[in-house]
Amino acid sequence: MRYAVLVTGPAGAGKSTFTAAFLNHLRVAKRTAHLVNLDPAASLANFEVEPVIDIKDLVSLDDVMTELEYGPNGGLVYCFE
């Protein structure tokens, strides 16, 4: 069987901290786990484990803000569309 855990919440809610602890728990339990990043604004420095799939490979908030001259909120809306 395969399972997925979707971690959502506002900035500063502890998503990265929870994810790191959860992945560590799974590693100790000898379970396979993969991290998928769906946040185009997340910095790789925030991850203790490198994501297997990173949405920033497709669209990055920094690129959208630079190329389309959007602000951070408009850039996020564009990325999510």
mmCIF file of the C-alpha atoms, coordinates in Angstrom:
data_MODEL
# 
_entry.id   MODEL 
# 
loop_
_atom_site.group_PDB 
_atom_site.id 
_atom_site.type_symbol 
_atom_site.label_atom_id 
_atom_site.label_alt_id 
_atom_site.label_comp_id 
_atom_site.label_asym_id 
_atom_site.label_entity_id 
_atom_site.label_seq_id 
_atom_site.pdbx_PDB_ins_code 
_atom_site.Cartn_x 
_atom_site.Cartn_y 
_atom_site.Cartn_z 
_atom_site.occupancy 
_atom_site.B_iso_or_equiv 
_atom_site.pdbx_formal_charge 
_atom_site.auth_seq_id 
_atom_site.auth_comp_id 
_atom_site.auth_asym_id 
_atom_site.auth_atom_id 
_atom_site.pdbx_PDB_model_num 
ATOM 1  C CA . MET A 1 1  ? 0.000  0.000  0.000   1.00 0.00 ? 1  MET A CA 1 
ATOM 2  C CA . ARG A 1 2  ? 1.051  3.572  -0.625  1.00 0.00 ? 2  ARG A CA 1 
ATOM 3  C CA . TYR A 1 3  ? 0.086  6.602  1.382   1.00 0.00 ? 3  TYR A CA 1 
ATOM 4  C CA . ALA A 1 4  ? 0.459  10.346 0.983   1.00 0.00 ? 4  ALA A CA 1 
ATOM 5  C CA . VAL A 1 5  ? 0.510  13.103 3.556   1.00 0.00 ? 5  VAL A CA 1 
ATOM 6  C CA . LEU A 1 6  ? -0.297 16.605 2.283   1.00 0.00 ? 6  LEU A CA 1 
ATOM 7  C CA . VAL A 1 7  ? 1.064  19.275 4.620   1.00 0.00 ? 7  VAL A CA 1 
ATOM 8  C CA . THR A 1 8  ? -0.475 22.720 4.155   1.00 0.00 ? 8  THR A CA 1 
ATOM 9  C CA . GLY A 1 9  ? -0.581 25.940 6.132   1.00 0.00 ? 9  GLY A CA 1 
ATOM 10 C CA . PRO A 1 10 ? 0.461  29.577 6.179   1.00 0.00 ? 10 PRO A CA 1 
ATOM 11 C CA . ALA A 1 11 ? 4.058  30.755 6.251   1.00 0.00 ? 11 ALA A CA 1 
ATOM 12 C CA . GLY A 1 12 ? 5.704  30.104 9.597   1.00 0.00 ? 12 GLY A CA 1 
ATOM 13 C CA . ALA A 1 13 ? 3.230  27.417 10.652  1.00 0.00 ? 13 ALA A CA 1 
ATOM 14 C CA . GLY A 1 14 ? 5.928  24.729 10.936  1.00 0.00 ? 14 GLY A CA 1 
ATOM 15 C CA . LYS A 1 15 ? 5.389  22.776 7.717   1.00 0.00 ? 15 LYS A CA 1 
ATOM 16 C CA . SER A 1 16 ? 9.120  22.318 7.082   1.00 0.00 ? 16 SER A CA 1 
ATOM 17 C CA . THR A 1 17 ? 9.795  21.394 10.714  1.00 0.00 ? 17 THR A CA 1 
ATOM 18 C CA . PHE A 1 18 ? 6.981  18.843 10.741  1.00 0.00 ? 18 PHE A CA 1 
ATOM 19 C CA . THR A 1 19 ? 8.078  17.392 7.415   1.00 0.00 ? 19 THR A CA 1 
ATOM 20 C CA . ALA A 1 20 ? 11.694 16.979 8.565   1.00 0.00 ? 20 ALA A CA 1 
ATOM 21 C CA . ALA A 1 21 ? 10.576 15.255 11.785  1.00 0.00 ? 21 ALA A CA 1 
ATOM 22 C CA . PHE A 1 22 ? 8.118  13.029 9.918   1.00 0.00 ? 22 PHE A CA 1 
ATOM 23 C CA . LEU A 1 23 ? 10.708 11.971 7.319   1.00 0.00 ? 23 LEU A CA 1 
ATOM 24 C CA . ASN A 1 24 ? 13.178 11.230 10.114  1.00 0.00 ? 24 ASN A CA 1 
ATOM 25 C CA . HIS A 1 25 ? 10.552 9.121  11.898  1.00 0.00 ? 25 HIS A CA 1 
ATOM 26 C CA . LEU A 1 26 ? 9.880  7.149  8.715   1.00 0.00 ? 26 LEU A CA 1 
ATOM 27 C CA . ARG A 1 27 ? 13.611 6.612  8.166   1.00 0.00 ? 27 ARG A CA 1 
ATOM 28 C CA . VAL A 1 28 ? 14.025 5.272  11.721  1.00 0.00 ? 28 VAL A CA 1 
ATOM 29 C CA . ALA A 1 29 ? 11.039 2.963  11.118  1.00 0.00 ? 29 ALA A CA 1 
ATOM 30 C CA . LYS A 1 30 ? 12.783 1.761  7.936   1.00 0.00 ? 30 LYS A CA 1 
ATOM 31 C CA . ARG A 1 31 ? 10.005 3.083  5.698   1.00 0.00 ? 31 ARG A CA 1 
ATOM 32 C CA . THR A 1 32 ? 10.503 4.614  2.279   1.00 0.00 ? 32 THR A CA 1 
ATOM 33 C CA . ALA A 1 33 ? 9.453  8.242  1.937   1.00 0.00 ? 33 ALA A CA 1 
ATOM 34 C CA . HIS A 1 34 ? 9.748  10.888 -0.751  1.00 0.00 ? 34 HIS A CA 1 
ATOM 35 C CA . LEU A 1 35 ? 9.419  14.653 -0.417  1.00 0.00 ? 35 LEU A CA 1 
ATOM 36 C CA . VAL A 1 36 ? 7.503  16.554 -3.101  1.00 0.00 ? 36 VAL A CA 1 
ATOM 37 C CA . ASN A 1 37 ? 7.610  20.360 -2.976  1.00 0.00 ? 37 ASN A CA 1 
ATOM 38 C CA . LEU A 1 38 ? 4.543  22.122 -4.412  1.00 0.00 ? 38 LEU A CA 1 
ATOM 39 C CA . ASP A 1 39 ? 5.459  25.591 -3.092  1.00 0.00 ? 39 ASP A CA 1 
ATOM 40 C CA . PRO A 1 40 ? 7.026  27.784 -5.817  1.00 0.00 ? 40 PRO A CA 1 
ATOM 41 C CA . ALA A 1 41 ? 8.294  30.226 -3.164  1.00 0.00 ? 41 ALA A CA 1 
ATOM 42 C CA . ALA A 1 42 ? 9.980  27.698 -0.845  1.00 0.00 ? 42 ALA A CA 1 
ATOM 43 C CA . SER A 1 43 ? 13.741 27.982 -0.518  1.00 0.00 ? 43 SER A CA 1 
ATOM 44 C CA . LEU A 1 44 ? 15.761 24.776 -0.770  1.00 0.00 ? 44 LEU A CA 1 
ATOM 45 C CA . ALA A 1 45 ? 17.659 25.950 2.322   1.00 0.00 ? 45 ALA A CA 1 
ATOM 46 C CA . ASN A 1 46 ? 14.460 25.269 4.324   1.00 0.00 ? 46 ASN A CA 1 
ATOM 47 C CA . PHE A 1 47 ? 14.529 21.564 3.474   1.00 0.00 ? 47 PHE A CA 1 
ATOM 48 C CA . GLU A 1 48 ? 16.703 19.125 5.392   1.00 0.00 ? 48 GLU A CA 1 
ATOM 49 C CA . VAL A 1 49 ? 15.978 16.562 2.664   1.00 0.00 ? 49 VAL A CA 1 
ATOM 50 C CA . GLU A 1 50 ? 16.113 17.494 -1.013  1.00 0.00 ? 50 GLU A CA 1 
ATOM 51 C CA . PRO A 1 51 ? 12.719 17.100 -2.707  1.00 0.00 ? 51 PRO A CA 1 
ATOM 52 C CA . VAL A 1 52 ? 12.385 14.300 -5.259  1.00 0.00 ? 52 VAL A CA 1 
ATOM 53 C CA . ILE A 1 53 ? 10.011 16.517 -7.228  1.00 0.00 ? 53 ILE A CA 1 
ATOM 54 C CA . ASP A 1 54 ? 10.225 20.301 -6.967  1.00 0.00 ? 54 ASP A CA 1 
ATOM 55 C CA . ILE A 1 55 ? 7.637  22.584 -8.569  1.00 0.00 ? 55 ILE A CA 1 
ATOM 56 C CA . LYS A 1 56 ? 10.360 25.228 -8.871  1.00 0.00 ? 56 LYS A CA 1 
ATOM 57 C CA . ASP A 1 57 ? 11.817 23.168 -11.720 1.00 0.00 ? 57 ASP A CA 1 
ATOM 58 C CA . LEU A 1 58 ? 8.665  24.103 -13.652 1.00 0.00 ? 58 LEU A CA 1 
ATOM 59 C CA . VAL A 1 59 ? 7.807  27.569 -12.317 1.00 0.00 ? 59 VAL A CA 1 
ATOM 60 C CA . SER A 1 60 ? 9.610  29.745 -9.785  1.00 0.00 ? 60 SER A CA 1 
ATOM 61 C CA . LEU A 1 61 ? 8.184  32.728 -7.918  1.00 0.00 ? 61 LEU A CA 1 
ATOM 62 C CA . ASP A 1 62 ? 11.431 34.669 -8.394  1.00 0.00 ? 62 ASP A CA 1 
ATOM 63 C CA . ASP A 1 63 ? 11.321 34.115 -12.163 1.00 0.00 ? 63 ASP A CA 1 
ATOM 64 C CA . VAL A 1 64 ? 7.671  35.179 -12.393 1.00 0.00 ? 64 VAL A CA 1 
ATOM 65 C CA . MET A 1 65 ? 8.296  38.304 -10.329 1.00 0.00 ? 65 MET A CA 1 
ATOM 66 C CA . THR A 1 66 ? 11.299 39.261 -12.499 1.00 0.00 ? 66 THR A CA 1 
ATOM 67 C CA . GLU A 1 67 ? 9.935  38.422 -15.947 1.00 0.00 ? 67 GLU A CA 1 
ATOM 68 C CA . LEU A 1 68 ? 6.328  39.554 -15.519 1.00 0.00 ? 68 LEU A CA 1 
ATOM 69 C CA . GLU A 1 69 ? 7.045  42.317 -12.982 1.00 0.00 ? 69 GLU A CA 1 
ATOM 70 C CA . TYR A 1 70 ? 4.470  40.947 -10.549 1.00 0.00 ? 70 TYR A CA 1 
ATOM 71 C CA . GLY A 1 71 ? 4.614  41.426 -6.816  1.00 0.00 ? 71 GLY A CA 1 
ATOM 72 C CA . PRO A 1 72 ? 4.859  38.461 -4.458  1.00 0.00 ? 72 PRO A CA 1 
ATOM 73 C CA . ASN A 1 73 ? 1.090  37.928 -4.149  1.00 0.00 ? 73 ASN A CA 1 
ATOM 74 C CA . GLY A 1 74 ? 0.383  38.265 -7.865  1.00 0.00 ? 74 GLY A CA 1 
ATOM 75 C CA . GLY A 1 75 ? 3.377  36.060 -8.606  1.00 0.00 ? 75 GLY A CA 1 
ATOM 76 C CA . LEU A 1 76 ? 2.063  33.305 -6.329  1.00 0.00 ? 76 LEU A CA 1 
ATOM 77 C CA . VAL A 1 77 ? -1.382 33.457 -7.951  1.00 0.00 ? 77 VAL A CA 1 
ATOM 78 C CA . TYR A 1 78 ? 0.266  33.190 -11.370 1.00 0.00 ? 78 TYR A CA 1 
ATOM 79 C CA . CYS A 1 79 ? 2.406  30.234 -10.254 1.00 0.00 ? 79 CYS A CA 1 
ATOM 80 C CA . PHE A 1 80 ? -0.570 28.381 -8.812  1.00 0.00 ? 80 PHE A CA 1 
ATOM 81 C CA . GLU A 1 81 ? -2.577 28.838 -12.004 1.00 0.00 ? 81 GLU A CA 1 
# 
